[in-house]
């Protein structure tokens, strides 16, 4: 099990090279809707990290974070990308 600090350091999206902590900070500092706030984090239009970012955005809206759930979503994305790269 990862610590909160380890989870906050995880990269949430390869495109924007932002950590989970940076994504939280961006979401907290903007009043933009998800689609535009997501673009601030990812700096692209891809949907590879959409699930984790959507959940993080929703958590920010409610003011309560489940870091384990976010880590699980990021790890699932990484595993999915690894399988695609291997051609499975």
N, C-alpha and C positions, 0 to 999 in steps of 0.2 A: 504494500500500500504506500502510495506516495504522500509526501507531506504537502501542505498547502503551498509552501514556497516553491517546491519542485513543480507542482501543477501550474502555478502562475508563470513560471519560466518556460513552459512548453510553448512551442511554436504553434499557433492556432491555424495559420495559413502560410503555405510556402510562397505564394505570390507576393504578399505584402511583407513577408518576413517579420510579422508582429507576434509578440508573445500574448498569452492569455491576459496577463496583467495590462499590457498596452491596449488590447482590445477593450477591456473593461473601462480603462481610462477614457478612451475615445468615445465609447457609448455613453459614459457618464457626462461628458462635456458637450454632447450634442443633443439637440431636440429634433433632429431629422428622423424621418421614418426609417424602418429597417433597411430597405433597399439602398438608400443613399448612405446611411451610416455604415452599412456593410462595405460599401465601396471605399470609404475612408480607411477601413482596416485592410482590405484585400488589395486595393489599388487595381482591381480588374473586374471583369464581368463574369468570371467563371463561377461555377456552383460547387466546386470540389469541397469546400469547407462550410457550405451553407447550413448544414444541420447543427454543427457546433456553434456557429455564430448566431443562428436564430435562437437557440436555447439560451445562450449567454445574453443576448439582447433582451429576451423575455425575463430572465432572472434579474437583469439590471432594472427593468421596469418595475419589478416587485420588490427590489431592494434586498433580495436574499439569494445567495449563490450556493450552488451545489457543485463544488469543485471536482468531486469524484465523477459526477455525471459528465461534466465537460471533458475531463481527462479521458473517460471512456469513449466519448464521441470522437475526440481527436485521434485516439489510438485506433478506432475502427476505420477512420479515413486513411490513416497511414497503412494499415493492413490491406485495405482495399486497393490502394495505389501500388503496394508491393506485389499483390497478386496480379494486377493488370500488367505490371512491368515484366513479370515472369511469364506471362502469357497463359495463365490458368483460366 
